[in-house]
Amino acid sequence: MLHVKNLKIRMMRTFKCICCGAKIKPLYPEHLDALKPQSGMWDDGTVELITMPYGSILDMNKYLIGICDNCIIKKEKEGVILDYDVYYENQELIEERKKKINKIRRLIK
């Protein structure tokens, strides 16, 4: 079964966006690693490997998915996905505020 899956991945030179179906093509297909397409450079989108976490009915299943740049921008504006750097930058600010509040609370006691 694993051999069949690897063969299917090797044959995939383009991926479709999981949102709109747009084709996502590698910038340099001759350099694309057939067993690690997520490490390649893609035109107008990305291909990523996701592993479903514990608690999912698909626990530990792995999927290669493609998503185009336009859908990433659209879904971020809709609040469906988060910009990782912005999210964690805000989390740091929240943590700083919590520390300040806790410090004030200790001083008041």
C-alpha positions as CSV (number, residue, x, y, z in Angstrom):
1,M,0.0,0.0,0.0
2,L,2.8,2.4,0.9
3,H,4.4,1.9,-2.6
4,V,1.1,2.8,-4.3
5,K,0.9,6.0,-2.2
6,N,4.5,7.0,-3.1
7,L,3.8,6.4,-6.7
8,K,0.8,8.6,-6.6
9,I,2.8,11.4,-5.0
10,R,5.6,11.0,-7.5
11,M,3.1,11.5,-10.3
12,M,1.6,14.7,-8.9
13,R,3.3,17.6,-10.5
14,T,0.5,20.1,-9.7
15,F,-1.9,20.3,-6.8
16,K,-5.3,21.9,-6.6
17,C,-6.2,24.5,-4.0
18,I,-8.4,22.9,-1.3
19,C,-10.6,26.0,-1.3
20,C,-11.1,27.0,-5.0
21,G,-9.5,24.3,-7.0
22,A,-6.9,26.5,-8.7
23,K,-3.9,24.7,-10.0
24,I,-0.7,25.2,-7.9
25,K,2.4,24.4,-10.0
26,P,6.0,24.0,-8.9
27,L,8.3,26.8,-9.9
28,Y,11.1,24.4,-10.7
29,P,9.5,21.0,-11.5
30,E,12.9,19.5,-12.3
31,H,14.1,20.1,-8.7
32,L,10.9,18.9,-7.0
33,D,11.5,16.1,-4.6
34,A,8.8,13.6,-5.4
35,L,8.8,12.2,-1.8
36,K,8.7,15.7,-0.2
37,P,6.7,18.0,-2.4
38,Q,6.0,20.3,0.6
39,S,9.7,21.3,0.5
40,G,9.5,22.7,-3.0
41,M,8.8,26.2,-4.3
42,W,5.3,26.6,-5.6
43,D,3.9,29.3,-8.0
44,D,1.0,31.3,-6.5
45,G,0.5,29.0,-3.5
46,T,1.9,26.4,-1.2
47,V,1.8,22.6,-0.7
48,E,2.1,21.5,2.9
49,L,2.1,18.3,4.8
50,I,-0.3,18.2,7.7
51,T,-0.7,15.5,10.4
52,M,-4.0,15.1,12.1
53,P,-3.7,15.4,15.9
54,Y,-4.8,13.2,18.7
55,G,-8.5,13.7,19.2
56,S,-9.3,13.9,15.5
57,I,-11.1,11.0,14.0
58,L,-8.3,11.0,11.5
59,D,-5.7,10.8,14.3
60,M,-2.1,10.5,12.8
61,N,-3.3,10.5,9.2
62,K,-1.0,12.6,7.0
63,Y,-2.1,14.7,4.0
64,L,-0.4,16.8,1.4
65,I,-2.6,19.8,0.7
66,G,-2.3,22.7,-1.6
67,I,-3.7,26.2,-1.0
68,C,-3.4,29.2,-3.4
69,D,-2.2,32.6,-2.4
70,N,-5.6,34.2,-3.2
71,C,-7.4,31.8,-0.8
72,I,-4.9,32.4,1.9
73,I,-5.4,36.1,1.7
74,K,-9.2,35.7,1.5
75,K,-9.4,33.3,4.4
76,E,-7.2,35.4,6.6
77,K,-9.4,38.4,6.0
78,E,-12.5,36.3,6.9
79,G,-10.8,35.2,10.1
80,V,-10.7,31.5,9.1
81,I,-6.9,31.3,9.2
82,L,-4.4,33.2,11.2
83,D,-1.1,34.8,10.2
84,Y,1.2,32.8,12.5
85,D,3.7,35.7,13.2
86,V,0.9,38.2,13.9
87,Y,-0.9,35.7,16.2
88,Y,2.2,34.9,18.2
89,E,3.3,38.6,18.3
90,N,-0.1,39.4,19.8
91,Q,0.2,36.5,22.2
92,E,3.5,37.9,23.5
93,L,1.8,41.2,24.1
94,I,-1.0,39.4,26.0
95,E,1.6,37.6,28.1
96,E,3.4,40.8,28.9
97,R,0.1,42.4,30.0
98,K,-0.7,39.4,32.2
99,K,2.7,39.7,33.9
100,K,2.2,43.4,34.5
101,I,-1.3,42.8,35.9
102,N,0.0,40.0,38.2
103,K,2.8,42.3,39.3
104,I,0.3,45.0,40.2
105,R,-1.9,42.5,42.0
106,R,1.1,41.4,44.1
107,L,1.9,45.0,45.0
108,I,-1.7,45.7,46.0
109,K,-1.8,42.7,48.4
